[in-house]
Amino acid sequence: MAGQGRNRSNNLVVPQATAALQQLKTEAAQSLGIQIPQDGYQGNMTSRENGSLGGYITKRLVQIAEQQMSGRSSQ
């Protein structure tokens, strides 16, 4: 069936995580030396910047999940 399969919405499964994810994005951008526009619109950022930012965030989320799964709650 065409049009089904990938959900392209950016709705969070846990909406309460919005602030934490925004903080993670800010920290990642600072670590990578990337400037996120004040209005939050990333459409004018380069693909390399957005890809680096997304990769860094994913890596960090995996680290956090691994720590939680192993019983450590520290970041």
N, C-alpha and C positions, 0 to 999 in steps of 0.2 A: 504494500500500500504506500503510495507516494505521499510524502509529507510527514510520515510518522517515523519514529525512530529516535532521532536526536532532538532533545529538548534544548532550544536555543535561548531560553529565558535565563536570566541571571538571578532568579529567585533563590534565596538561601533556604536550605532545609531547616536551619535553626536561625530564624531572624534575629534573635538576641545576640548572635555572633558578629553582627555588623560592625560594632565599634572595635572589637578585637581584630577583625580582619583589616579594617582601615588602619589600625595602629601597626599591624604587621606589614602592610603595604608601605607605610611611611618609613618604617625602620629599614625595610628592604631597599627602598629608593635611596635613603641616606647612605647605606652600606655600599651601594653600587655607584654612588655619585650621580644619580639621575634626579632631575628636577621634575616633579609632578606639578602641572599647572594648578594655580590657586582655585580655579573653578572645578577641578577634578576631571575635566574632559581630557582624555588621553588620545583622542583621535589625531591630534597633530604631532604626537610623539612618534619617533621612528619605530619601525618593526623590531629593530635590534633592541631598543630600549624596552619596549613592551615585552618582548620575548625574554630578555634577561630578567626583568622584574617578575614575570610569571614563573619562570624557572626557579628563581631564588625563593619565591613564596612557596612553591610546591615542595622544594627541598626542605624548607623550614617546617612546613606542615607535616611532612613525613617524619622528620626528626622528633617533633612534638608527639606524634602518634606513637612512635617507637618507644619513647620515654614513658608514656602513659601505659603502654602495653606491658612494659617490663616492670612496672610498679613505681617508677620514679616520676614525681610530679613537677620537678624543677625544670626550668627552661634552659 
